[in-house]
Amino acid sequence: MGRGRRLYGLSAVLAALGLAGFALVLGSLLKSGLPILTWHFLTSSGPGGIGPEILNTAVLCAIALVVTVPLGLMVAVYQGEYLRRRSRRVRELDHLRATLMSAPTIVVALVIYRVAVGWWHWPVSLMTGALALAVINWPFMVAVSRSALASVPDSYREASLALGASRFETVIKVVIPAALGNLIEGIGMSLARLAGESAALIVTAGVNVSQHWSLWGPGETLAVHIWYIRTEGLVSGRDAEAAATGLTLMIGISVVLWLASRAARLFGRSQGGYDGA
């Protein structure tokens, strides 16, 4: 009992220290960036505006999710519903996924640059950056999808099969709808993760904003913009602009996570999903 109380006290102290550090960072961002965080700042282009960066961030994340959500779900269904959990193929897929997840994103980006730009002759562009984000996000989506599917009790599957449904029908009509709430929440976390990526996009999407927007033109995101103006930018007031951009990114991620949580609860209830409670 005494050891449990000590561990609880240590956890509380560490949590308080983490919150205090976050509060200091947030306070610094608010003090520096809030005065210039205006509608003009959010919508205009060029010095003193991040409108194109917001658009590029949304487009890159959307393309990456459109590619990786179905691919990740298909691999998760194949592993969890059709293969034996300790089979050789499951181990091979898990090894590939673990390798991609543990690799630094800049290394993945350099490989994508070599393949897309060097072999396929793609330009450094939003499409190249989207390809890099898709490769980075795929193993995460597989893990999220497997966790969501695993949260569905086996009794759901057994009942469906006992009523004469095929395994495919069971997966489509029973398992995925029951796991939909957890899947949506995982997609929200994936989107937040992609929005903060910078190193891979510096190499593949570039650090410039094209005057004529195109998927095949360069386009920096909010995270890359923060890095650029803090390291290479020569504009006046760069600290305030970086802080305001950081606030914008934090607010956007918070909104995404909140909406994903609300949608997960809504769809989980409407589909009769299992939330693990």
Helices and strands as residue ranges (DSSP letters): H 2-33, G 34-36, H 39-43, H 51-77, I 78-82, H 88-102, H 105-112, I 113-119, H 126-150, H 154-162, H 167-170, I 171-175, H 176-195, H 199-204, H 222-231, H 238-270
